[in-house]
Amino acid sequence: MADVSVRELRNSTAEVLRRVEGGERVRVTVDRRPVAELIPLPRRAAWLPRARVLESLVQADAGLRDDLARALPDTIDEL
């Protein structure tokens, strides 16, 4: 982990943040004393592949539709 003084952070904020965005962890110091850590946030996918979405879906109980039809016979299937 790299140390960056608060002065360096103030003078080179964009550069330090680019390093963090690139995956580097940075410790911020005041008078050589660590006071904070800048760590990269986990990257979130802008989209998921169809296969991954389908893998995450869980099939409802196969008999659920029939159970609901028996319990609520007067409902409309499609609105």
MIFIFI-878982 format. One line per field, with one value per residue (C-alpha): residue number from 1; x, y, z. Coordinates in steps of 0.25 Angstrom, whole numbers, plus 5000, padded with zeros to 4 digits. Each point is the difference from the previous one (the first is absolute). Layout:
% residues N
k c(NUM,...)
east c(X,...)
north c(Y,...)
up c(Z,...)
% end
This chain:
% residues 79
k c(1,2,3,4,5,6,7,8,9,10,11,12,13,14,15,16,17,18,19,20,21,22,23,24,25,26,27,28,29,30,31,32,33,34,35,36,37,38,39,40,41,42,43,44,45,46,47,48,49,50,51,52,53,54,55,56,57,58,59,60,61,62,63,64,65,66,67,68,69,70,71,72,73,74,75,76,77,78,79)
east c(5000,5005,5001,4996,5001,4987,5008,5003,4985,4996,5010,4998,4986,4997,5012,4998,4986,5004,5010,4989,4990,5011,5000,5010,4998,5005,5002,4999,5009,5001,5014,5003,4989,4990,4986,4992,5000,4995,4996,4994,4985,4996,4996,4986,4996,4992,4993,5000,5001,4986,5006,5004,4986,4993,5010,4996,4985,4993,4988,4988,4993,4995,4986,4999,4991,4991,4999,4997,4989,4994,5001,4996,4991,4994,5013,5004,5012,5004,4996)
north c(5000,5014,5011,5014,5012,5009,5011,4991,4996,5014,5004,4987,4995,4996,4992,4993,4996,4995,4991,4995,4998,4991,4991,5006,5002,5014,5004,5014,5006,5013,5003,4985,4995,4991,5006,4994,4990,5001,4987,4997,4997,4986,5002,4998,4994,5009,4988,4985,4989,4993,4987,5006,5006,4987,4992,5010,4998,4989,4992,5001,4988,4992,4998,5015,5004,4989,5003,5014,4997,4991,5010,5012,4995,5013,5007,5005,4994,5012,5014)
up c(5000,4996,5010,4995,5009,5001,4993,4988,5000,4999,4989,4992,5003,4986,4999,5013,4997,4986,5008,5009,4989,4993,5012,5009,5015,5006,5014,5003,5011,5008,5006,4995,5009,4992,5001,4989,4989,4986,4994,4986,5000,4994,4986,4996,4987,4991,4995,5002,4990,4997,5005,5013,5003,4996,5010,5011,4998,5009,4995,5009,5005,4987,5007,5005,4988,5002,5015,4998,4989,5010,5012,4991,4989,4996,4997,4986,4994,4991,5002)
% end
